[in-house]
Structures are given as C-alpha cells and as structure tokens.
C-alpha cells in the first residue's frame, strides 16, 4: 500500500512537472494551408497561418519574404501591419495573408514573376507583438507563379 501511494505521488509530480503551457510571451506561428501551389495570372493566393500569444498583444507587424533562388528580381520582402483586434490573454486564431499575381484589384500586393519565366518561390512569415517578442519563422511549400 505504501508503494502504491508513493508511486501515485511520483506519477502526479511527473505529469504536473512535464505539463507545458500552450501560451508563452513569445508568439507562436504555424503554417496551416495555402489555397493553391500554382498561381496563375490575375489570381489571388491566400496563406492561412495560426497563431497564439499569452498576452494577446499581437497587434503589431508581420514580416513576409518571397524567396525565388534563381531570380533575384523576384525576391521580395516587407513588413505589414497586423490589423487591430481585441486583445485578450491566451489569444489564438488564424491570420489570412493574401497576395496576387498581377491582381486586377490594387488592394492586393503584387507578387508576380519578374524574370520573363515562371517563378518557383517559397514564402516565409514572422510575427511580432507589441512587446517586441518575435515568433519563429514559418515557410510555405514551393509556389509556382505563372509568368504569362
């Protein structure tokens, strides 16, 4: 009986000690999906990323980088403001990032091919919260961007 109680206390201590918080001060970012891996002319591409943040102060910025290793002119990077939304502790949700290949709508940033041929690019994303905590970098699968 004495060993059973001791074993139970040991198990409870191990499980309690190994339990990790889902939310930390550093925001987390995960790549969930992309609506296409072949982006035709005038088409939009939407990346869905999931995030979590303990303080819920994610309303700062997202760094996006387009990397095309064989065409320097197609490489692109920029920082985009994350729209304001209500702050709450232990916040999680999805961010949808939309770009276009020569989009007909000027509201979408243009990520078209720039070397007179199709691009095969990877997109990388990082988020920063108001306390300047930065997430890990997440990457998309290779995206083929049709030149014409």
Buried (B, 14 or more C-beta within 10 A) or exposed (E): EEEEEEEEEEEEEEEEEEEEEEBEEBBBBBBEEBEEEEBEBEBBBEBBBBBBBBBBBBBBBBBBBBBBEEBEEBBBEEEEEBEEEEBEEEBBEEBEBBBBBBBEEEEBBEBBBBEEEBBBBBBBBBBBBBEEBBBEEBEBEEBBBBBE
